[in-house]
Amino acid sequence: MHPAHPSPHPLTHIGHIPEVIATFRFHLSPPDLLSCVNVSRLWHNVFIAALWETIDDTLYGWPTILRNHDSDDAQGHRDADWINALFTKHGPFIRHLRLSWPVMIEAAYADNHCTRLLSLKILPRQITDRQSEEPQAHNPGHLEVHRPMHVRLSAITGPVISPIFDGILEPSIILKRSTAQQLRDWRTTQIYWLLALANTNLRTLRLDRTLSRLAFVDSDDFIYDSLAKLPHLEQVEIPDIYEPDLTRMLGQLPNLKCFYNHSYICTVTRTFTQIVWLSTFSTVKSLMFFTLLSRLPNLEFFRVYSMPCEKIDAAAIMKGVFSRLKILHIEIQVMKRVDSRFATRFLPWMPELVEFGSRMLWPETAKTLAKKNLNLKIFRQTQDGQSLHRYQRLKPKINVASILLELSLSLKTFNGIHHRITAQHLATHLWSCAGLEVFRCQIVGLPTLKKSDRTAIDTLSVIGSLSAEDTALSEDSQHSKVREKQQHWLDIHGLVYDRLASLIHLTVLDLGWESRDVWRLERTIVRRHDAWSEAPIHDSLELSLASGLKRLAPLTKLEVFGFDGVNHRIGKPELEWMARSWHRLKVMRGLHASTEPRLARLFSPRTALREYMQILRPDVVHAPALPLGPAEYEDRLQS
């Protein structure tokens, strides 16, 4: 009798079960998927569709390929024919296209390569950046000599690819472009529209204003009729060159959930229940605001440019029915003059708000949000700007942030880096938001130790090592004052550290921002080293071990940490402590490389510390800005 062969371990065959390995594809990046398709024929068949499901020509190797696709070196290798062949082979797998190069738009449309798209977006990157295809000569001094005879100052038209474009296209004269490029632009606009219309199952369509720089579609009827041919659309973005008729659009698109518009938006004349997401970069007056809330009863997200908050009988418009709005963003409004009116006459109609965004927070609004909007989880400052410098004209009222932190039990995120809380105010006001996860706010008003104070403290440390008799002889009233000042400095820092340490759920802690005049910094020649020194805000948290940094050890969930400069007495010991104590840290801002090459020589201390931190924690990214921008709204929506 032959001995029975032992059964192979089940795990050895997991890689051969298509249904099992297929579940991995949702967690893999395109580079990982590319590696997977090369493992075996089975893996190739499982992962190839996921690899080509999305193409974004601004990511991975695409920018390099596309910048060189029409060069002599690319001929016969990665040129336009090679790109076209890729779409021919893998077009049936593609569901999402985000394109910024005409050659990519052309390849996607050619021979019906892509007819199963779910989303199509044109990105405002490379599509209009190449001003002329004519070669430019260089003089011996390496200065470019522009040849105006090769650039047409008057716009030209090209052939019409399809009868649907007869009489509706106008050439763009926004940019000086060569004849060949204008003809290409004329064609690219038509190709983009034809590509969209060839995909009747589209769910998302972005019509960026970039298209108008190529050739302008001068027909509102064409826009609406084209959208009506895409009945499954759920998200639409229209640029500011058009003033959309929202009633007409919603009537034609019964599945439309999200609408983005960058200009004036008209009101609706009847009720629509499908729309949940409305974004417009225009001023919305009170009548229109409440009319939209009333006639769009399922609206959950509303972003406007500004709201003058005129007096109005909201009850008559709303007919006693409260809005279901969850998120309201007012992009640039400074609400000081209308703070009380907005708090008492507008906010009560939105009791379900979980997120409020504004350029800055004001007292009455903060109190109403905390007391009436019991589900509020997020306050978001809608504009960070480039700096905390006064030229940004962002100076919220001092300690207004504390109102939300004191009164709102449900608050999870305070994202308002221009807002300030003083250490003295913090000492006398307890916070109720024990579950806070994101804190981006300045804490100021802390005592500072001058260089002379630190020298005296060092001297006292030496004296402290002497005998008691010598110490007594060395003590005087001046030394006592220094010791008192040091103790006060330690007490206040300790109080602030302890308050932050009590927020044990924090994943993002950002205590500052660039405090210099970045506009001048980027546009002038730096002549004085001391003018651009990287000292922090003078009364901010020192962030040194001597000041009590170790008290932040309870913040074990911290993933993002930012501060407002480099001169916080932060040195290698502090970085070593952060590397050891914050195991989940992913992003740090404060040691990042300068975005201005001319100033690189001034940032040597920052560079040295960043390089040391990269040795300690190579997994930590040093970013100039924290990853909390508007893009996350699209991600949240798509999820």
N, C-alpha and C positions, 0 to 999 in steps of 0.2 A: 504494500500500500504506500502510495506516495504521500509524503508529509504535506499537510495543508499549508498553502502559502498564506502568510499573515496578510490580513486586509490592510491596504495602504491607509495611512492616517488621512482623515477627511480633509485636513488643511492643505495637503499636497495637491488636491484637485480643485481647490477653490478658484485658482487661476484659469481653470478650464471650463468654468460654468459661466456662460455669457450673461445670464440674468444677475449673477452676483457681481461680476466685475463691471457690469454696466452701471451699477449704482455709484461707482467711484467717480464717474465722469463729472458729476455735479460739484465735486470738491477739488478739481484739478484746474490749474492755469493752462493757457495754451502751450507754453513750453513743456509742461508735464505731459499734456496730451500728445504732443509731438513725439515725446520719448515713448509713450505707450504704443503708438501705432507701429513702432519699429520693433516691438518685442516679438510678435509672432503674427501669423495670418489671422488667427482668431482675434487677437487684440486689435489688429488693424481694422477688422470688420466692425468691432464693437465701438472703437473710439474715433474712427475717421469722421463720422457725422458730427460728433461733439467738437472735434478740432476745427471744422469749417463752419460751425453753426453761426459764429459771429466774426465779422471782419471790421476792425477799426484801424484805418490806415495811419493813425497817429501813434500807434503802440508797437512795441517790440521792434522787429527788424524792418517794418514797412517804411518808416521815414527815410532810412538810408537807401533802401531799394528805390524808392520813388524819386529821391533827389538825384539819383544817378541813372535813372532808367533810359534817359535819352542821350546819355554821353556815349562817346566812342567806345569806351571800355565795356559798356553794357550790351553792345550790339551782339546778337546771337546768344546772349546769356540771360540777363535779367532785364530785358527790354520790354517794350509794349507788347510784342508778340508773346513773350513768356508770361506776362500778366494775363493776357487774353486766354492763353492755354490753361492757366490755373482756373479761371472762371468757367471755361468750357468743361473741365474735368470735375470740378467740385461745386459748381453752381447749384445743383439740386439739393445740396446739404445746407446751403446758406439760408439763414432765417433773419439775421440782423446785420444791416450794413450801416456803418458810420464812416462817411467818405469825405475827404477834403481835396482830392486830386482829380482833375478831369479825366485822366487816363483810366482811373478806377471806375468812374461813373460810366465811361464809354464801354469798358470791358464787361461791366455788370449787365448792361443793356443788350450788348451785341448778341445776336442769334438766340434771344430769349434765355440767356444763361441763368438768370435769377427771376423766377416767377412764383416762388413760394415764400417770399419775404413776409415777415411779421412786423418789422420796423425798418424805417429808412430815414436816415438823418444826414444832412449835409453840414459839415463842420467848418466854421470860418477860419481856416488856417491857411493852407497852401494854395487854395483855389484862386486867389486873386493877388498873391504876393509877388509874382514874377512880373515886373512892370514891362519888360520888353524882352523879346526873344532875339533881338538883334545883338550881335557881338559888340562888345565895347573895347575900344583901344585904351592902352595905358601909356602915358607919357613917361619919360625917363624918371620923373619924380614920383612915379607910382600913383598919380592922381587920375581919377577916372575922367575921361572926356566923353560927355554925353553927345549923341548925334541926333539932334532934333529932326533931321531930314528922314530918319528911319521911323519916327513915331508920329502917328496921325493924331492931330489935335481935334479933328472932327470925327464923330462916330460913324461907323458904317454898318450896313446890314448884310446878312448872308442869306443863303438859301433856306427855305422852309422845308423841314423834313416831313411834316404831316400837315394835312389841310386844317387840323384843329388850331394851328397857330397862325392861320391867315388873318392879317389885319390886327393882331393883338400884341405883337412883339415890338418893342422899341429898343434901339441900342443904348448902351450905357456910355455916358461921357464923364463918369466920375473920375476915372483914372486915365492917364496917358498910356495907351497900349498900342503895340505894333499892329499892323494890318493882319498878320497871321494870327496873332493872339485874339484880336477882336472877332475874327471869323470862328476861331475855336470856342470862344466864350458864347457866341451866338448859338453854336451847335450844342454846347454843354447844357445850357438852360433847357433846350428842347428835349435833350436826352434824359435829363433828370425827371422831367414831367412824364415822359413816355415810360420810363422805368417804374415810376410810381403807379401809373395807370395800368401797367401790365401785371401788377400784383394786387388783385382784387380782394385778397385776404389780409391786407395790411391792417395792423392794429395801431401803429405809431407812425406819424409822418411829421418831419420837421422841415419847414420852409424857411431857412435862414435868410437874412437880408443879403447874404453873400450872393444869392441868385440875382438880385437886382443890380449888382455890380457887373454881372456878366451880360445879361439882357433883361429888360424890364417887361413883365407881363402886364400890359395896360388894359386889364379887363377884369372887373370884379365877378362878372358872370362866369368867366372861364374858371376862376378859382372855385366858386361855389359848385358849378356843374362838375368839375373834376372831382371835388371832394364827395359829391353825391354818388359818384361811381365807385366809391370805396366805402360801402355801407358798414363794414366791420370796424371802422376806425374807432379807437378808444382814446387816443391822445393825439392832439394836433397843436402844432406851434406855428404861428403866423407872424412874420416880421412887422416892424413898425411902419413899413411903407403902405400898409393896407389898414383900413378902418373897418373891421369886420362887423357884419350884421349878425349878432349873436342869435337872435330869434330865427333867422333863416338857416343858420348853420346847425343849430340844435334840432330844427325841424327836419333837416335832411339827414342827420346822423343820429339815429336813435340809440346807438351804443356809445356815444361820445361821453367819456367820463372826465377827461382832463383837457383843458384848453389854456394855452399860453399865448399871450399877445403882448407886444412891446410898445403899443401905442394906445390911443384912445379906444375905449370899449363902450359900445352903446348898451342900453338896458334891454331887457326882454319884455315883450308885450303879453306873454302868457306863461303859464307854469310848465316847467320841464323838470322831470324827476331824475334824469339819468346823470346829470353833471354833479361831480363831487369835488372837483379841483379846478379852481379858476385863478389865473395869475395875469395881472395887467400892470404895466409900468406907466400908469397914467393916474392923474388925480381923480378920485371918486368922491363926488359930493354926497351929502347926506341923503338926498332923495334917491339917487341912484343906488347908494349902498343898501338902504333898507328895502328898496324895490327888488334888488337882486336877492337879498336874503329871503324875502317873502316868496318870490316866484321860482327860486331854486331851493326847494325845501330840504334836499339831501346834500347840499353843499357842506363840505367838511373842511376844505382848505381854501383860503381867500388871501391873495397877496395883492396889495395895491401900492402905488408909488407914494401917494400922500392922501390925507383926508382933512379938509378944512373944518369939518365938524360944525356946520351951521345948525342953528336951532331949527327943529322940525318936530312935527307930531308923529313920532315913530309908532305909537300905539295904533294910530289910524291905518298906517301902512301894513304893519305886521298883524293887525286884526287879533291881537292877543295871543298869537302863537310864537313861542320862542324859537330862535334859530338853533339848528343842530351843529353849528359851526364848531370845529375842533381846533383849528389853527388859523390865526389871524396875524398877518405880517404887514406892517406899514413901513415901507422901505426907508424913507428919508425924513419923515415928519418929526419935527421938534415940537413936542406937545405941551410946552410950558404954558402957552396962552390958552389952550383948550383942555388942559389937564382935567379940571373939575368937570367940564361939560362932557368930555369923553367918558369919564369914570361913572357919572351919574345917569347919563342918557343913552349911552351906546353899549357899554359893557353889560348892563343888566339883561339885554336881549340875547346875550350869548353865554348862557350859564354853563354850557358843556365844554368851554374852552379848556384844552389841555396844554396849548402852547401859544404864547404871545410874543411877537417880535416887533421891535421898534428901534429907531436909531438911538434913543435913550429913554430911560424910565423916569417917570415923575411921581411925586408922592401920592396924590389922590388915586392915580391909576394903580400904583403898587398896592395901596390899601384895599381897593375894591377887588383887584385880582386875588389877593390873599384871602379876603373875607367872603366874597361871593362866588368866586370860581373855585369850588372846593376840589375839583379834579385837576387843577393846574399843576403841570409837572415841569414845564420848561419856560424860562424866559430867555430870549435870544436877541442880542444886539444885532441889528440887521447889517450894520456896516462897521468893520474893524478899522478901515482906513489903512494907511501905511505906517502910522506912528501915533504915539500919545501926545505929540507936540501940539501946541496951541493952534497951529495953522490948520489942523484938521477940523477945528471948530466943534469939537465934541467934548463938552464939559458937563456931564450930568451933575445934578445936585449932589453934594457930598452926603454920604450915608443913606441915600435913597435905596440902595441895594439891600441894606440891612432890613428894611421894612418887609420885603418878601421873605427873607431868611428867618425873620422873627415870627411872622404870622402864618406862613404857608406850611402846613404839615406835609403836604403831598409833593412839594417841590423836589425834583430830581436833578435839574440842570439850571445853573445860573451862568449864562454865557454872555458876560458883558464886560469886556476887558477895559473899557474906558470908565467904568464906574469905580468909585473909591469908597472905602470904609476906613475910618480912622481907628487906630488902636485904642484910643480913649473911649470911643463909642462902643467898640467891641467889648471892652472890659465891663461895661454896665448894661449890656443888652444880650440876653441869651437867644440862641437860634433854636427854632423848632424843627428844622428840616434835617432830622437825623439820617434820612435816607439819601442825602445829596450824593450824586455820582459825578457831576461835572461842576467845577468851580473855577471860573475865569473872571477874576476881579482883583483890583489892586487893594492892598492893605497898606495904608500910609500913616504918617504921624508918629512913627517910631523914633525914639531918641537915637542919636548917633554919637559915636566916639571919634573925636578928632585924632589926628596923628599924634599930637602932643599928649592926649589922654592915654593912647596906647603905649607911648613911650614911658609915661609915668607908671602905668600898670605893670609894664615889664620890669621897671625898676623896683617896684614894690614886691614883685615876685622874687627878685634876687634878695631883697631885704628879708623876705619871709623865710629864707633859708638860713639866715644868720641866727645867732643865739638870741635868746629872749632879751638879754641885757642890751645887745647891739640894736635889736629891733625897737626897743623902747626909746632909745636915744635917737633913732632915725625918724620916728613917727612925729608928725606935726599936723597942723590944721589943714595944710594944703593936701597932704596925703589922705586925710580923712575925707575931704571933698571928692577926691578922685575915686576913693573906694565907694562912696555913696553914689556917685555917678555911674560907676560900673555896675553896682547892684541894681540900680534903677533900670539900666539898659538890659540887664539879664532878666529882671522881673517882667518887663513889658514884652520882650522877645519870647520869654517862656509862656506868657499868657496867650500870645498869638499862636505859637506852635501848638499849645495844648488844645486850642479851639479847632485848629485844622486837623490835629491828630484824632479828635473825637469823631470826625467824619470818616469813619472806617470803610465806607462803601465807595470812596472817591476813586475814580479811574482816570480823571483828568484834573490836574491842578496847574493853573497858569496864573502867576502872580504879577505879571507885568508884560511889557511890550517895548518895542523900540521907542525911545523917548526923545530922539533927536529930530531935527527938521530934515526928513528924508528927501523932501522936494529939493531943497538946496543942496543936500548931500549928493544927490544923483546928477544935478545939473550944473554944478560949479566946480571949479578946480580947487582942490583942498590945498591951502597954503599954510595952515596952522595945525600942527599935530594936536594941540590941546583943545582946539575947537571941536574936534570929533572924538574926544576920548570916550571910552565906553563905560563911564561911571553910571551906576543905576540911579533911579530917582532917589534923591538925597535922604528921604525919610522912610525908605521902604525896608522890608525885611532883609537882614544881612545874609542869611543862608550860609552860615559858617558853623563848624563844629563848636567853636567857642561860644557862639550865641545860643546854642541849644538845638542845632539841626537834628540831632539824634532823637529828639522828641517826636519826630515824624515817622518813627519806625512802625507804628500801627497801620500806616497806609500801605498795607501789603498788596492791595488790588490795583495800585497805581500803574497806569500804562502810558500816560502822557504827562510830562513835566516841563513847564516853561517859566522863564523869569526874564527880567527886563534889562539885561546887560551881562557883563562878565565880571565886573569888579565888585563882587559880593564877598570878598575874602574866600571865594571858592577856589580851592586848589586841589592838588592831587589827593590829600586825605579825604576831602569832602566827596570827590568823585568815587573814591574807593568805597566809601560808606554807602553811597547811592547804588553803586553796582552790586554790593552785597545785600543790601536791605530791600531793594525794590526789584524782585525777581521778574515781575511781569512788565517792567518798563520796556516800551517799544519806541517811543518818540521823545526826543528832548529838543527844546528850542531855547537858545541862549548861547550856545557854543557853535552855532551853524556858520558856514562860510559866508563871507560878505557877497552880496549880489553886485557890488560895485568893484570891478577889478582894480581901479585906480587906488582904492583904499586898502588893498590887501596887505600892504606893508604896515599899516597901522594896527592890524588885527593879529599880530604875532602871539600875544598872550592867549587869545581865544583859540587860535590855530593849535598851539601847543597843548592846551587842555582838551580840545576836541580829539586830537590824535591820541592822547593818553586814554581818554574815555573809549575810543574805538578799540584800543588794545584790551581794556578791561571788559567791555561789552560790545563786541563787533555786531551784535544783533540790533543795537539801538540806532535808530535813524535820527540824524541831526537835521531838522527841518526849519526853514525860516518862518513858517506859519503852521499853526496847528490844523489838523485835518477835520475842521468842523464847518465847512462851507456849504453853500446852497446846493451843491451837487448831491448831497445826501438826501435831499427831498425826493429827487428822481429815483435814487436807489431805494428809498423807503416805499415809494409808490409802486415800483416794479416788483418789489418783494411781496 
